[in-house]
């Protein structure tokens, strides 16, 4: 496994087509995000103070966007931690596999949009932090 770090996670500005009737941000796999998009999902109606995520992936890349509102993403590579604030719908955060990520501090009405490089596969998830640290040290 490549030893990715929290510094390999990048905030990417997405295109914004401005119009007085409202803006549009198109997203294309392998163009605006550094992988082919195989799955899209979003979290919403998140109660204040709740956290989401808190897991890592072995193979799946993820790209998170605050489609509405704002939230923080806490990134952890087992050594370093980094917190990224997502609060504009034309910026996204690329999280490569091997990084522990948790979303927190959701504003009222926040929507967390996630684009993923792989279909859902429970075997790709590392949901226990101690298991994540072992995985990172293999």
Secondary structure as UniProt FT lines:
FT   HELIX           6..8
FT   STRAND          10..13
FT   TURN            20..21
FT   TURN            30..32
FT   STRAND          39..43
FT   TURN            48..49
FT   STRAND          52..57
FT   STRAND          62..68
FT   STRAND          71..76
FT   STRAND          81..86
FT   TURN            89..90
FT   STRAND          91..95
FT   TURN            97..98
FT   STRAND          100..104
FT   TURN            108..109
FT   STRAND          111..116
FT   HELIX           122..124
FT   STRAND          125..126
FT   HELIX           129..136
//
